[in-house]
Amino acid sequence: MKQDKTNFFELVYQVVRLIPPGRVSSYGAIAAYLGSKGSARMVGWAMNASHQQTDIPAHRVVNRQGLLSGKHHFSDPQAMQRLLEKEGIAVESDRVKDFDRLFWDPSQQLHLR
């Protein structure tokens, strides 16, 4: 089972690396793209574990309502918002403004295998 989790995490990281700057995706959308629609929480665990790697833009993954639900897993709880704002994404009350417009759905943007 450990190997399966490791492989799933790596697949999550591959998708997250493709989220363009200035856009956001959600845990559930990434899970659905990977064929594990009910595994949004596992995508969240992958994001929590990703902070040890510098090439994974975990700040671009939010919950299905645009909330910065993973912000407490960054070294500084305000880091996620600062990183998004640096990319031109407005955040108000821990929520991405214009979430629907900025949402990047891997199932729509990427060709399935």
DSSP file (Angstrom, degrees, kcal/mol; ACC not computed):
  #  RESIDUE AA STRUCTURE BP1 BP2  ACC     N-H-->O    O-->H-N    N-H-->O    O-->H-N    TCO  KAPPA ALPHA  PHI   PSI    X-CA   Y-CA   Z-CA
    1    1 A M     >        0   0    0      0, 0.0     4,-2.3     0, 0.0     5,-0.2   0.000 360.0 360.0 360.0 -37.8    0.0    0.0    0.0
    2    2 A K  H  >  +     0   0    0      1,-0.2     4,-2.5     2,-0.2     5,-0.2   0.902 360.0  51.9 -57.0 -41.8    2.8    2.4    0.8
    3    3 A Q  H  > S+     0   0    0      1,-0.2     4,-2.6     2,-0.2    -1,-0.2   0.905 107.8  51.7 -62.0 -41.2    4.1    2.1   -2.8
    4    4 A D  H  > S+     0   0    0      2,-0.2     4,-2.6     1,-0.2    -2,-0.2   0.920 110.4  48.2 -61.6 -43.7    0.5    2.9   -4.1
    5    5 A K  H  X S+     0   0    0     -4,-2.3     4,-2.8     2,-0.2    -1,-0.2   0.918 111.4  50.5 -62.5 -43.4    0.4    6.1   -2.0
    6    6 A T  H  X S+     0   0    0     -4,-2.5     4,-2.1     1,-0.2    -2,-0.2   0.922 111.8  47.2 -61.1 -44.6    3.8    7.1   -3.1
    7    7 A N  H  X S+     0   0    0     -4,-2.6     4,-2.1     2,-0.2    -2,-0.2   0.905 112.0  50.3 -64.1 -41.1    2.8    6.7   -6.8
    8    8 A F  H  X S+     0   0    0     -4,-2.6     4,-2.5     1,-0.2    -2,-0.2   0.931 109.4  51.1 -62.7 -45.4   -0.4    8.6   -6.2
    9    9 A F  H  X S+     0   0    0     -4,-2.8     4,-2.6     1,-0.2    -1,-0.2   0.915 109.5  50.5 -57.6 -43.6    1.4   11.4   -4.6
   10   10 A E  H  X S+     0   0    0     -4,-2.1     4,-2.1     2,-0.2    -1,-0.2   0.883 109.4  50.7 -65.3 -37.5    3.8   11.6   -7.5
   11   11 A L  H  X S+     0   0    0     -4,-2.1     4,-1.9     2,-0.2    -1,-0.2   0.910 109.8  51.0 -63.9 -41.6    0.9   11.7  -10.0
   12   12 A V  H  X S+     0   0    0     -4,-2.5     4,-2.8     1,-0.2    -2,-0.2   0.940 109.5  50.4 -58.5 -47.3   -0.6   14.5   -8.0
   13   13 A Y  H  X S+     0   0    0     -4,-2.6     4,-2.2     1,-0.2    -1,-0.2   0.875 106.5  55.0 -61.5 -37.8    2.7   16.4   -8.1
   14   14 A Q  H  < S+     0   0    0     -4,-2.1     4,-0.4     2,-0.2    -1,-0.2   0.911 112.3  43.2 -62.4 -40.9    2.9   16.0  -11.9
   15   15 A V  H >< S+     0   0    0     -4,-1.9     3,-1.6     1,-0.2     4,-0.5   0.933 112.1  52.6 -68.8 -46.0   -0.6   17.5  -12.3
   16   16 A V  H >< S+     0   0    0     -4,-2.8     3,-1.4     1,-0.3    -2,-0.2   0.864 101.9  59.9 -61.1 -36.5    0.1   20.4   -9.8
   17   17 A R  T 3< S+     0   0    0     -4,-2.2    -1,-0.3     1,-0.3    -2,-0.2   0.730 101.7  56.8 -62.4 -20.1    3.3   21.3  -11.6
   18   18 A L  T <  S+     0   0    0     -3,-1.6    -1,-0.3    -4,-0.4    -2,-0.2   0.558  75.5 110.0 -90.3  -9.3    1.1   21.9  -14.7
   19   19 A I  S <  S-     0   0    0     -3,-1.4     3,-0.1    -4,-0.5     4,-0.1  -0.540  74.2-124.2 -67.1 121.1   -1.2   24.5  -13.1
   20   20 A P    >   -     0   0    0      0, 0.0     3,-1.6     0, 0.0    -1,-0.1  -0.304  28.0 -93.4 -67.4 149.3   -0.3   27.8  -14.7
   21   21 A P  T 3  S+     0   0    0      0, 0.0     3,-0.1     0, 0.0    63,-0.1  -0.347 115.1  31.4 -55.5 140.9    0.8   30.8  -12.6
   22   22 A G  T 3  S+     0   0    0      1,-0.3     2,-0.3    -3,-0.1    62,-0.0   0.520 107.2  89.6  84.9   5.4   -2.2   33.0  -11.9
   23   23 A R    <   -     0   0    0     -3,-1.6    -1,-0.3    -4,-0.1     2,-0.3  -0.882  57.7-155.1-128.5 161.1   -4.6   30.0  -11.9
   24   24 A V  B     -a  103   0A   0     78,-2.0    80,-3.4    -2,-0.3     2,-0.3  -0.950   4.7-167.6-134.4 156.0   -5.8   27.6   -9.2
   25   25 A S  E     -b   61   0B   0     35,-2.8    37,-2.8    -2,-0.3     2,-0.3  -0.772  20.3-117.8-129.8 178.8   -7.2   24.1   -9.0
   26   26 A S  E  >  -b   62   0B   0     78,-0.3     4,-2.1    -2,-0.3     5,-0.2  -0.835  19.6-117.4-122.1 159.8   -8.9   22.1   -6.3
   27   27 A Y  H  > S+     0   0    0     35,-1.3     4,-2.3    -2,-0.3     5,-0.2   0.921 116.3  48.6 -56.2 -46.0   -8.1   18.9   -4.5
   28   28 A G  H  > S+     0   0    0      1,-0.2     4,-2.8     2,-0.2    -1,-0.2   0.877 108.0  52.5 -66.5 -39.3  -11.3   17.3   -5.9
   29   29 A A  H  > S+     0   0    0      2,-0.2     4,-2.2     1,-0.2    -1,-0.2   0.891 111.5  47.3 -65.0 -38.4  -10.6   18.3   -9.5
   30   30 A I  H  X S+     0   0    0     -4,-2.1     4,-1.8     2,-0.2    -2,-0.2   0.922 112.7  49.0 -68.1 -43.7   -7.1   16.8   -9.3
   31   31 A A  H  <>S+     0   0    0     -4,-2.3     5,-2.8    -5,-0.2    -2,-0.2   0.923 111.4  49.7 -60.9 -44.4   -8.4   13.6   -7.8
   32   32 A A  H ><5S+     0   0    0     -4,-2.8     3,-1.7     5,-0.3     5,-0.3   0.913 108.3  52.8 -62.0 -43.1  -11.1   13.3  -10.4
   33   33 A Y  H 3<5S+     0   0    0     -4,-2.2    -1,-0.2     1,-0.3    -2,-0.2   0.873 107.4  52.4 -59.6 -36.7   -8.6   13.8  -13.2
   34   34 A L  T 3<5S-     0   0    0     -4,-1.8    -1,-0.3    -5,-0.1    -2,-0.2   0.392 122.3-107.2 -82.3   5.1   -6.5   11.0  -11.7
   35   35 A G  T < 5S+     0   0    0     -3,-1.7    -3,-0.2    -4,-0.2    -2,-0.1   0.679  96.3 103.6  81.0  17.6   -9.5    8.7  -11.8
   36   36 A S    > < +     0   0    0     -5,-2.8     3,-2.8    -6,-0.2    -4,-0.2  -0.499  39.8 169.2-127.7  60.8   -9.9    8.8   -8.0
   37   37 A K  T 3  S+     0   0    0      1,-0.3     3,-0.4    -5,-0.3    -5,-0.3   0.768  76.4  50.6 -49.6 -34.8  -12.9   11.1   -7.7
   38   38 A G  T 3  S+     0   0    0      1,-0.2     3,-0.3    -7,-0.2    -1,-0.3   0.259  90.8  84.0 -87.7  13.5  -13.4   10.4   -4.0
   39   39 A S    <>  +     0   0    0     -3,-2.8     4,-1.8     1,-0.2     3,-0.2  -0.020  41.9 122.2-109.3  30.1   -9.8   11.0   -3.1
   40   40 A A  H  > S+     0   0    0     -3,-0.4     4,-2.0     1,-0.2    -1,-0.2   0.894  77.4  54.5 -58.2 -39.1   -9.7   14.8   -2.6
   41   41 A R  H  > S+     0   0    0     -3,-0.3     4,-2.1     1,-0.2    -1,-0.2   0.882 104.9  52.9 -63.3 -37.1   -8.4   14.3    1.0
   42   42 A M  H  > S+     0   0    0      2,-0.2     4,-2.2    -3,-0.2    -1,-0.2   0.869 106.1  53.5 -66.4 -35.3   -5.5   12.1   -0.3
   43   43 A V  H  X S+     0   0    0     -4,-1.8     4,-2.3     2,-0.2    -1,-0.2   0.905 107.3  52.7 -62.8 -39.9   -4.6   15.0   -2.7
   44   44 A G  H  X S+     0   0    0     -4,-2.0     4,-2.4     2,-0.2    -2,-0.2   0.900 107.2  50.7 -60.7 -41.7   -4.6   17.2    0.4
   45   45 A W  H  X S+     0   0    0     -4,-2.1     4,-2.1     2,-0.2    -1,-0.2   0.896 109.1  51.9 -63.3 -38.9   -2.2   14.8    2.1
   46   46 A A  H  X S+     0   0    0     -4,-2.2     4,-1.1     1,-0.2    -2,-0.2   0.912 109.2  49.9 -62.9 -41.4    0.0   14.9   -1.0
   47   47 A M  H  < S+     0   0    0     -4,-2.3     4,-0.5     1,-0.2     3,-0.5   0.907 109.1  51.7 -64.3 -40.6    0.0   18.7   -0.9
   48   48 A N  H >< S+     0   0    0     -4,-2.4     3,-0.7     1,-0.2    -1,-0.2   0.894 112.8  45.4 -61.3 -39.2    0.9   18.6    2.8
   49   49 A A  H >< S+     0   0    0     -4,-2.1     3,-1.0     1,-0.2    -1,-0.2   0.649  98.9  74.1 -77.4 -15.1    3.9   16.3    2.0
   50   50 A S  G ><  +     0   0    0     -4,-1.1     3,-2.5    -3,-0.5     6,-0.2   0.646  69.2  86.5 -76.1 -13.8    4.9   18.4   -1.0
   51   51 A H  G <  S+     0   0    0     -3,-0.7    -1,-0.2    -4,-0.5    -2,-0.1   0.626  78.7  66.4 -65.9 -10.2    6.4   21.2    1.1
   52   52 A Q  G <  S+     0   0    0     -3,-1.0     2,-0.4    -4,-0.1    -1,-0.3   0.589  96.3  66.3 -82.6 -10.5    9.7   19.3    1.3
   53   53 A Q    <   -     0   0    0     -3,-2.5     3,-0.5     1,-0.1     0, 0.0  -0.900  69.0-154.7-113.0 141.1   10.1   19.8   -2.5
   54   54 A T  S    S+     0   0    0     -2,-0.4    -1,-0.1     1,-0.2    -3,-0.1   0.602  85.0  64.6 -91.1 -11.0   10.6   23.2   -4.0
   55   55 A D  S    S+     0   0    0     -5,-0.1    -1,-0.2     2,-0.1    -5,-0.0   0.224  79.8  90.3-100.6  16.2    9.2   22.6   -7.5
   56   56 A I        -     0   0    0     -3,-0.5     2,-2.3    -6,-0.2     3,-0.2  -0.938  66.5-148.5-115.0 113.1    5.6   21.9   -6.5
   57   57 A P    >   +     0   0    0      0, 0.0     3,-2.2     0, 0.0     4,-0.1  -0.407  30.5 163.7 -79.5  68.5    3.3   25.0   -6.5
   58   58 A A  G >   +     0   0    0     -2,-2.3     3,-1.8     1,-0.3    12,-0.1   0.737  64.3  73.6 -59.1 -24.2    1.1   23.7   -3.7
   59   59 A H  G 3  S+     0   0    0      1,-0.3    -1,-0.3    -3,-0.2    25,-0.1   0.695  86.5  64.8 -64.8 -17.0   -0.2   27.3   -3.1
   60   60 A R  G <  S+     0   0    0     -3,-2.2   -35,-2.8   -36,-0.1     2,-0.6   0.405  85.6  85.3 -86.6   2.6   -2.2   26.9   -6.4
   61   61 A V  E <   +b   25   0B   0     -3,-1.8     9,-0.3   -37,-0.2   -35,-0.2  -0.928  54.7 158.8-111.3 120.6   -4.4   24.1   -4.9
   62   62 A V  E     -b   26   0B   0    -37,-2.8   -35,-1.3    -2,-0.6     6,-0.2  -0.685  43.1 -82.0-127.7 177.8   -7.4   25.2   -2.9
   63   63 A N    >   -     0   0    0      4,-2.2     3,-2.3    -2,-0.2    -1,-0.2  -0.254  53.9 -89.2 -80.8 177.8  -10.7   23.6   -1.8
   64   64 A R  T 3  S+     0   0    0      1,-0.3    -1,-0.1     2,-0.1   -38,-0.1   0.598 127.9  50.2 -66.3 -11.3  -13.8   23.4   -4.1
   65   65 A Q  T 3  S-     0   0    0      2,-0.1    -1,-0.3    34,-0.0    34,-0.1   0.340 121.3-103.5-105.2   4.5  -15.0   26.8   -2.9
   66   66 A G  S <  S+     0   0    0     -3,-2.3    30,-2.6     1,-0.3     2,-0.2   0.571  70.9 149.2  86.0   8.9  -11.7   28.6   -3.4
   67   67 A L  B     -C   95   0C   0     28,-0.2    -4,-2.2     1,-0.1     2,-2.2  -0.527  56.5-124.3 -78.6 143.6  -10.8   28.6    0.3
   68   68 A L    >   +     0   0    0     26,-2.6     3,-1.5     1,-0.2     4,-0.2  -0.435  50.1 156.9 -81.2  64.0   -7.1   28.5    1.2
   69   69 A S  T 3   +     0   0    0     -2,-2.2     3,-0.3     1,-0.3    -1,-0.2   0.682  66.9  53.0 -69.3 -18.2   -7.8   25.4    3.4
   70   70 A G  T >  S+     0   0    0     -9,-0.3     3,-2.0    -3,-0.2    -1,-0.3   0.345  74.5 106.5 -96.1   7.3   -4.2   24.3    3.2
   71   71 A K  G X  S+     0   0    0     -3,-1.5     3,-1.3     1,-0.3     9,-0.2   0.776  71.0  61.8 -61.6 -27.7   -2.6   27.5    4.4
   72   72 A H  G 3  S+     0   0    0     -3,-0.3    -1,-0.3     1,-0.3    -2,-0.1   0.566  93.6  65.0 -76.6  -6.7   -1.7   26.1    7.9
   73   73 A H  G <  S+     0   0    0     -3,-2.0    -1,-0.3     4,-0.1     2,-0.2   0.452  85.1  89.6 -94.0  -1.2    0.5   23.6    6.3
   74   74 A F  S <  S-     0   0    0     -3,-1.3     4,-0.0    -4,-0.2   -26,-0.0  -0.547  95.3-108.2 -86.6 160.9    2.9   26.2    5.0
   75   75 A S  S    S+     0   0    0      1,-0.2    -1,-0.1    -2,-0.2    -3,-0.0   0.829 113.9  28.7 -59.7 -31.5    5.8   27.4    7.2
   76   76 A D  S >  S-     0   0    0     -5,-0.1     3,-2.5     1,-0.1     4,-0.5  -0.998  82.3-136.1-128.8 125.0    3.9   30.7    7.6
   77   77 A P  T 3  S+     0   0    0      0, 0.0     4,-0.3     0, 0.0     3,-0.2   0.710 106.5  51.8 -56.6 -20.6    0.1   30.6    7.5
   78   78 A Q  T 3> S+     0   0    0      1,-0.2     4,-2.3     2,-0.1     5,-0.2   0.523  86.2  87.5 -90.7  -6.4    0.1   33.8    5.3
   79   79 A A  H <> S+     0   0    0     -3,-2.5     4,-2.7    -8,-0.2     5,-0.2   0.883  83.4  54.9 -61.9 -40.2    2.6   32.3    2.8
   80   80 A M  H  > S+     0   0    0     -4,-0.5     4,-2.1    -9,-0.2    -1,-0.2   0.936 110.8  45.0 -60.6 -46.8    0.0   30.7    0.6
   81   81 A Q  H  > S+     0   0    0     -4,-0.3     4,-2.8     1,-0.2     5,-0.2   0.916 112.5  51.5 -63.7 -43.4   -1.9   34.0    0.2
   82   82 A R  H  X S+     0   0    0     -4,-2.3     4,-2.2     1,-0.2    -2,-0.2   0.918 109.9  49.5 -60.6 -43.1    1.3   35.9   -0.5
   83   83 A L  H  X S+     0   0    0     -4,-2.7     4,-0.8     2,-0.2    -1,-0.2   0.903 112.9  46.8 -64.2 -40.8    2.4   33.4   -3.2
   84   84 A L  H ><>S+     0   0    0     -4,-2.1     5,-2.3    -5,-0.2     3,-0.9   0.928 112.3  49.6 -65.7 -44.5   -1.0   33.7   -4.9
   85   85 A E  H ><5S+     0   0    0     -4,-2.8     3,-1.7     1,-0.3    -2,-0.2   0.850 103.4  60.2 -64.0 -33.7   -1.0   37.4   -4.7
   86   86 A K  H 3<5S+     0   0    0     -4,-2.2    -1,-0.3     1,-0.3    -2,-0.2   0.782 105.1  50.6 -62.4 -26.2    2.5   37.5   -6.2
   87   87 A E  T <<5S-     0   0    0     -3,-0.9    -1,-0.3    -4,-0.8    -2,-0.2   0.327 128.8 -99.2 -93.1   6.2    0.9   35.7   -9.2
   88   88 A G  T < 5S+     0   0    0     -3,-1.7     2,-0.6     1,-0.3    -3,-0.2   0.598  78.2 138.4  89.8  11.5   -1.9   38.3   -9.5
   89   89 A I      < -     0   0    0     -5,-2.3     2,-0.3    -6,-0.1    -1,-0.3  -0.818  46.9-139.4 -94.2 120.6   -4.6   36.3   -7.7
   90   90 A A        -     0   0    0     -2,-0.6     7,-2.8     7,-0.2     2,-0.4  -0.606  17.9-166.9 -79.7 136.5   -6.6   38.4   -5.3
   91   91 A V  E     +D   96   0C   0     -2,-0.3     2,-0.4     5,-0.2     5,-0.2  -0.990   7.7 179.7-125.8 131.4   -7.5   36.7   -2.0
   92   92 A E  E >  S-D   95   0C   0      3,-2.8     3,-1.0    -2,-0.4    -2,-0.0  -0.991  71.9  -9.3-135.0 126.2  -10.1   38.1    0.4
   93   93 A S  T 3  S-     0   0    0     -2,-0.4    -1,-0.1     1,-0.3     3,-0.1   0.902 129.1 -55.5  54.1  45.3  -11.0   36.5    3.8
   94   94 A D  T 3  S+     0   0    0      1,-0.2   -26,-2.6   -27,-0.1     2,-0.4   0.722 117.5 111.1  62.6  25.0   -8.9   33.4    2.9
   95   95 A R  E <  S-CD  67  92C   0     -3,-1.0    -3,-2.8   -28,-0.2     2,-0.4  -0.990  73.6-114.9-130.9 138.2  -10.9   32.9   -0.4
   96   96 A V  E >   - D   0  91C   0    -30,-2.6     3,-0.9    -2,-0.4    -5,-0.2  -0.569  32.4-133.9 -69.5 121.9   -9.7   33.3   -4.0
   97   97 A K  T 3  S+     0   0    0     -7,-2.8    -7,-0.2    -2,-0.4     5,-0.1  -0.512  90.6  18.1 -73.3 147.7  -11.6   36.2   -5.6
   98   98 A D  T 3> S+     0   0    0     -2,-0.2     4,-2.2     3,-0.1     3,-0.4   0.859  79.5 163.0  58.5  36.7  -13.0   35.3   -9.0
   99   99 A F  H <>  +     0   0    0     -3,-0.9     4,-1.5     1,-0.2   -75,-0.2   0.897  68.7  53.5 -54.0 -45.6  -12.5   31.6   -8.3
  100  100 A D  H  4 S+     0   0    0      1,-0.2    -1,-0.2     2,-0.2     3,-0.1   0.879 112.2  44.9 -59.9 -37.7  -14.7   30.5  -11.1
  101  101 A R  H  4 S+     0   0    0     -3,-0.4    -1,-0.2     1,-0.2    -2,-0.2   0.848 118.6  41.9 -73.9 -34.4  -12.7   32.6  -13.6
  102  102 A L  H  < S+     0   0    0     -4,-2.2   -78,-2.0    -5,-0.1    -2,-0.2   0.531  85.4 120.3 -91.1  -7.4   -9.3   31.5  -12.3
  103  103 A F  B  <  -a   24   0A   0     -4,-1.5     2,-0.6    -5,-0.2   -78,-0.2  -0.384  47.6-159.1 -66.5 131.2  -10.2   27.8  -11.8
  104  104 A W        -     0   0    0    -80,-3.4   -78,-0.3    -2,-0.1     3,-0.1  -0.951   3.5-162.8-113.3 111.9   -8.0   25.4  -13.8
  105  105 A D    >>  -     0   0    0     -2,-0.6     4,-2.4     1,-0.2     3,-1.4  -0.850   9.2-157.1 -99.1 112.1   -9.7   22.0  -14.3
  106  106 A P  H 3> S+     0   0    0      0, 0.0     4,-2.5     0, 0.0    -1,-0.2   0.819  93.2  60.9 -59.5 -29.4   -7.1   19.4  -15.4
  107  107 A S  H 34 S+     0   0    0      1,-0.2     5,-0.2     2,-0.2   -77,-0.0   0.802 114.2  35.9 -66.6 -27.1   -9.9   17.3  -16.9
  108  108 A Q  H <4 S+     0   0    0     -3,-1.4    -1,-0.2     3,-0.1    -4,-0.0   0.784 124.4  40.5 -90.7 -33.1  -10.6   20.2  -19.3
  109  109 A Q  H  < S+     0   0    0     -4,-2.4     2,-0.3     2,-0.0    -2,-0.2   0.736 111.6  53.4 -91.9 -25.6   -7.1   21.4  -19.8
  110  110 A L  S  < S-     0   0    0     -4,-2.5     2,-0.5    -5,-0.3    -5,-0.0  -0.839  82.4-117.7-113.5 148.5   -5.2   18.2  -20.1
  111  111 A H        -     0   0    0     -2,-0.3    -3,-0.1     1,-0.1    -4,-0.0  -0.724  35.3-119.0 -83.2 128.3   -5.8   15.2  -22.4
  112  112 A L              0   0    0     -2,-0.5   -78,-0.1    -5,-0.2    -1,-0.1  -0.311 360.0 360.0 -65.0 150.6   -6.5   12.1  -20.4
  113  113 A R              0   0    0      0, 0.0    -1,-0.2     0, 0.0    -2,-0.0   0.502 360.0 360.0 -54.1 360.0   -4.1    9.2  -20.9
